[in-house]
Amino acid sequence: MNNKLKIVSGVLTAILGIALILIIKGHRTNPSAPAPKLAYDSLKTIKTEPKKIFGFSADSFIVVTSEIKKNEFLANILLAHQIDYATIDQLAKKSKESFDVRKIAAGKPYTLLLEKDSVQKARYFIYQPDPVNYVVYELYDSLGIYEGQKEVEIIEKSASGVIYSSLYETLQTSEISPYLAVRLADIFAWSIDFYRIQKGDWFKVIYEEKRIDGKPIGIGKVMAVEFNHFGKSFLGFHFLQADKEDYFDETANSLRKAFLKSPLKFSRLSSRYTMRRFHPVQKRWKAHLGTDYAAPSGTPIMSTGDGVVTHSSYTRGNGNYVKIKHNSAYSTQYLHMSKRKVNVGQFVKQGDIIGLVGSTGLATGPHVCYRFWKYGKQVDHLKEDFPSAEPVLDSNKLAFDKMLQEQKAKLDRIQIKEMLASK
Ligand SMILES: [Zn+2]
């Protein structure tokens, strides 16, 4: 597995490792049609109309649905439904120009439409390579083959949850799509470390669910989310700016926060990240996997991003040092402090003072050695390409504020019953 996959699966495990109780409410938001209030209601009423199946009137045929079995070929299926071998052979040849029958795979669903008479000869064979696409094979006359797409219905849903317990219970009670959990982790990647979400954290989310024939097939956009972490609420709102989808907080700032370029307000870069330098104390050539910023003793050192303190201790080499985990990708480390100002487990915001410049450990003079970790490996932060974090443009403010009011009102209406009940 590569690193990214590891992270994704790691995040997934971490999120699944926490029990979430959900209240899921579905309501359709179709901007064009005068939509019924509940998707479930609308699905029930559809049934009273003539039923269509892949564009055909279901009442005109005997409908057989199944899935392709192992070692089953189109020929086996069609021969069993009064299609002769010559026709099947012709169809197979013709299909090479469109959807080749040899691509038909075991485990995929198919539908047969049979004549409504005593012979019950097959008229159409419809194969579904995936939930959205289907291929229709006409089994008469010119043996037409064409592809179609099922209509994807978008339902707006809301969910909320309280993080209260263990992996075991999560797997028993959680109804959340793991994909939704991964999306939340992505949205808040710059402010919340999802490996450390804790008991008592809670969230509310408004998102789109994609459905075909009333069955959920996946998650669309996450429209708005409130995540309460360490007692602080983090808000995220989906907004399209310059044709790019992005998430912004309630003050119209992007959630993608860049790191501070330096942990000191006023500093002098005294030694760069290099694979080879002459160590001033050890008097030998070795890699320098950090960037040194010189400043007078006692100068405040800031955390370059939001995160959780994972280390606050002393070693002979590092002296007093602090390490902060910002998200699943990034951690930063600050060495040679004269004084540490934070404890392990503490949540810090970008710009918070975490310690003071000193020369403890292997250091010749007062400086902070700033180390940057990406997926567990040290990198040169000055060479990293961090995402830009442009706020909502003035020209988009009106549209943004309108969206914000609507989504905030919806979030406010979502109740977190479990949390009240557990108190
Ligand atoms: Zn250094």
Residues whose N, C-alpha, C, O or C-beta is under 5 A from the ligand:
A	BS01	ZN	G290 T291 D292 C369
